[in-house]
Amino acid sequence: MAYRNGGGRTLDIDRGETRSHESPLVRSLAWRKVGNCWQLFAGKRRFGKVIPDSKHPGMWRAPLSGGRLSDMANLSWARNAVMEAAIREIEWRPDKLQIPPQIPNKALPFFGVHRPPLI
């Protein structure tokens, strides 16, 4: 499976070529055929799978939360969607969230300037 990185060079993911900034866990992602579906693993950890559509041969779906299924796609697109979701899950870091500072709950003067009352 080929992947075009931001620099324009095509990477062959099946041969183990990856982007240099990826974590080791992302680089260890691998697809395995399990029964009639494909599952994405990093070591023993399972990240997702794609299953064949029951009505349309050659089309695949990814199971979503709540028992729903994704839209139909060919195998390449369906696997890519699951792969991208797994990468987002791996790279998400709650300690890197930008939380704005809290404004103190005081009465602030209008536009930051205190003016005497008009007579």
Steps between C-alpha positions, in 0.01 A plus 500: 500500500651833399464822695602846379651704780503881520835523320363340185697175532291182493553266794433128474334416831496125430882508479524683834573852370349766726511870574798580723297685767271205573514327835628141519145382572375658176784337308403161645144511361433198280196346329415134555233295325269349763222287353337705225600839646821700539612617847758768585746409775794659679658202671211334686292819515210507253403839359223429252382285217325505166232250409356413158162652420225237500313641197772638272794275407838673503382771740610526863383673819658582835301428818435819700385560855150396594492216246482736202698447180695754297412592144599248233844533343742286307753310711777758461284795610340308787838388632634855469209638706565249779876568483451878532266455798759277668776755440284777649433281805869421546622858454228666713652636818277662760799675661554699177150654492499879492264615774450877515573664836199580714399866529452595864137546591530870592312794364730630230484869410355578159781462240754481781470871585324633810317826433335723754119515484343769282319780687 
